């Protein structure tokens, strides 16, 4: 799951490290699924915001 975040230019190295740590520390599958959904949503919003700024 951290592949969604790691190497993503929308996230700073600190954000990538924090996300990776969260994925490895989480033992609750439901909480992890919710976190991933939130991260994907935030990533999509960032991408839309960045693309609207360049157009």
SEDO-127762 format. One record per atom (N, C-alpha, C): chain; x negated, y negated, z; residue in one letter. Coordinates in nm, 2 decimals, always signed. Atoms other than C-alpha are relative to their C-alpha. Layout:
R kette     xx     yy     zz rest
R     A      X      Y      Z    A
...
This chain:
R kette     xx     yy     zz rest
R     A  -0.08  +0.12  +0.00    X
R     A  +0.00  +0.00  +0.00    X
R     A  -0.08  -0.13  +0.00    X
R     A  +0.08  +0.12  +0.00    X
R     A  -0.28  -0.24  +0.06    X
R     A  -0.05  -0.04  -0.14    X
R     A  +0.04  +0.03  +0.14    X
R     A  -0.36  -0.22  -0.31    X
R     A  +0.09  -0.11  -0.06    X
R     A  -0.08  +0.11  +0.04    X
R     A  -0.07  -0.46  -0.35    X
R     A  -0.06  -0.14  +0.03    X
R     A  +0.06  +0.12  -0.05    X
R     A  -0.26  -0.72  -0.16    X
R     A  -0.15  -0.01  -0.03    X
R     A  +0.14  +0.00  +0.02    X
R     A  -0.63  -0.63  -0.20    X
R     A  -0.03  -0.03  -0.15    X
R     A  +0.03  +0.04  +0.14    X
R     A  -0.77  -0.80  -0.51    X
R     A  +0.10  -0.09  -0.06    X
R     A  -0.11  +0.09  +0.05    X
R     A  -0.46  -1.02  -0.55    X
R     A  -0.05  -0.14  +0.02    X
R     A  +0.06  +0.13  -0.01    X
R     A  -0.59  -1.37  -0.63    X
R     A  +0.09  -0.10  +0.08    X
R     A  -0.09  +0.09  -0.07    X
R     A  -0.28  -1.52  -0.46    X
R     A  -0.03  +0.00  +0.15    X
R     A  +0.03  -0.01  -0.14    X
R     A  -0.42  -1.42  -0.12    X
R     A  -0.14  -0.02  +0.03    X
R     A  +0.13  +0.03  -0.04    X
R     A  -0.72  -1.55  +0.06    X
R     A  -0.07  +0.13  +0.06    X
R     A  +0.07  -0.12  -0.06    X
R     A  -0.99  -1.30  +0.19    X
R     A  +0.05  +0.03  +0.14    X
R     A  -0.05  -0.02  -0.14    X
R     A  -0.86  -1.36  +0.54    X
R     A  +0.14  +0.06  +0.00    X
R     A  -0.13  -0.06  +0.01    X
R     A  -0.50  -1.28  +0.44    X
R     A  -0.01  +0.15  -0.05    X
R     A  +0.02  -0.13  +0.04    X
R     A  -0.62  -0.97  +0.26    X
R     A  -0.05  +0.09  +0.11    X
R     A  +0.05  -0.08  -0.12    X
R     A  -0.81  -0.85  +0.57    X
R     A  +0.11  +0.02  +0.10    X
R     A  -0.11  -0.01  -0.09    X
R     A  -0.51  -0.92  +0.79    X
R     A  +0.10  +0.11  -0.05    X
R     A  -0.10  -0.10  +0.05    X
R     A  -0.28  -0.72  +0.56    X
R     A  -0.06  +0.14  +0.00    X
R     A  +0.06  -0.13  +0.00    X
R     A  -0.52  -0.43  +0.53    X
R     A  +0.00  +0.05  +0.15    X
R     A  +0.00  -0.04  -0.14    X
R     A  -0.55  -0.42  +0.91    X
R     A  +0.14  +0.04  +0.05    X
R     A  -0.14  -0.03  -0.04    X
R     A  -0.17  -0.43  +0.96    X
R     A  +0.04  +0.14  -0.06    X
R     A  -0.03  -0.13  +0.07    X
R     A  -0.13  -0.14  +0.71    X
R     A  -0.06  +0.12  +0.08    X
R     A  +0.07  -0.11  -0.07    X
R     A  -0.39  +0.08  +0.89    X
R     A  +0.05  +0.01  +0.15    X
R     A  -0.04  -0.01  -0.14    X
R     A  -0.26  +0.00  +1.24    X
R     A  +0.15  +0.04  +0.02    X
R     A  -0.14  -0.02  -0.02    X
R     A  +0.11  +0.04  +1.18    X
R     A  +0.03  +0.15  +0.00    X
R     A  -0.04  -0.14  -0.01    X
R     A  +0.26  +0.38  +1.28    X
R     A  +0.15  +0.02  -0.02    X
R     A  -0.15  +0.00  +0.02    X
R     A  +0.63  +0.29  +1.22    X
R     A  +0.03  -0.01  -0.15    X
R     A  -0.02  +0.00  +0.15    X
R     A  +0.72  +0.39  +0.86    X
R     A  +0.11  -0.11  -0.04    X
R     A  -0.11  +0.10  +0.03    X
R     A  +1.04  +0.17  +0.87    X
R     A  -0.06  -0.14  +0.01    X
R     A  +0.06  +0.14  -0.01    X
R     A  +0.84  -0.14  +0.99    X
R     A  -0.09  -0.02  -0.11    X
R     A  +0.09  +0.02  +0.11    X
R     A  +0.58  -0.08  +0.73    X
R     A  +0.07  -0.02  -0.13    X
R     A  -0.08  +0.02  +0.13    X
R     A  +0.84  -0.05  +0.45    X
R     A  +0.05  -0.14  +0.00    X
R     A  -0.06  +0.14  -0.01    X
R     A  +1.00  -0.38  +0.57    X
R     A  -0.11  -0.10  -0.03    X
R     A  +0.11  +0.09  +0.02    X
R     A  +0.66  -0.54  +0.58    X
R     A  -0.04  -0.01  -0.15    X
R     A  +0.04  -0.01  +0.14    X
R     A  +0.57  -0.42  +0.23    X
R     A  +0.11  -0.08  -0.09    X
R     A  -0.11  +0.07  +0.08    X
R     A  +0.91  -0.55  +0.09    X
R     A  -0.02  -0.15  +0.02    X
R     A  +0.02  +0.14  -0.03    X
R     A  +0.84  -0.89  +0.26    X
R     A  -0.12  -0.05  -0.08    X
R     A  +0.12  +0.04  +0.07    X
R     A  +0.49  -0.90  +0.11    X
R     A  +0.02  -0.01  -0.15    X
R     A  -0.03  +0.01  +0.14    X
R     A  +0.61  -0.82  -0.24    X
R     A  +0.09  -0.12  -0.03    X
R     A  -0.09  +0.11  +0.02    X
R     A  +0.88  -1.08  -0.21    X
R     A  -0.08  -0.13  +0.00    X
R     A  +0.08  +0.12  -0.02    X
R     A  +0.63  -1.34  -0.09    X
R     A  -0.10  -0.01  -0.12    X
R     A  +0.09  +0.00  +0.11    X
R     A  +0.39  -1.24  -0.37    X
R     A  +0.07  -0.05  -0.13    X
R     A  -0.08  +0.04  +0.11    X
R     A  +0.66  -1.28  -0.63    X
R     A  +0.03  -0.15  +0.00    X
R     A  -0.03  +0.15  -0.02    X
R     A  +0.75  -1.63  -0.49    X
R     A  -0.12  -0.08  -0.04    X
R     A  +0.12  +0.07  +0.03    X
R     A  +0.39  -1.73  -0.51    X
R     A  -0.03  +0.00  -0.15    X
R     A  +0.03  -0.01  +0.14    X
R     A  +0.35  -1.61  -0.86    X
R     A  +0.10  -0.10  -0.08    X
R     A  -0.09  +0.09  +0.07    X
R     A  +0.67  -1.80  -0.97    X
R     A  -0.04  -0.14  +0.02    X
R     A  +0.04  +0.14  -0.03    X
R     A  +0.55  -2.12  -0.80    X
R     A  -0.12  -0.04  -0.08    X
R     A  +0.12  +0.03  +0.07    X
R     A  +0.21  -2.10  -0.95    X
R     A  +0.02  -0.01  -0.15    X
R     A  -0.02  +0.01  +0.14    X
R     A  +0.34  -2.03  -1.30    X
R     A  +0.08  -0.12  -0.04    X
R     A  -0.08  +0.12  +0.03    X
R     A  +0.59  -2.32  -1.28    X
R     A  -0.09  -0.12  +0.01    X
R     A  +0.10  +0.11  -0.01    X
R     A  +0.30  -2.55  -1.18    X
R     A  -0.08  -0.01  -0.13    X
R     A  +0.09  +0.00  +0.12    X
R     A  +0.10  -2.45  -1.49    X
R     A  +0.08  -0.03  -0.13    X
R     A  -0.08  +0.02  +0.13    X
R     A  +0.39  -2.49  -1.74    X
R     A  +0.05  -0.14  +0.00    X
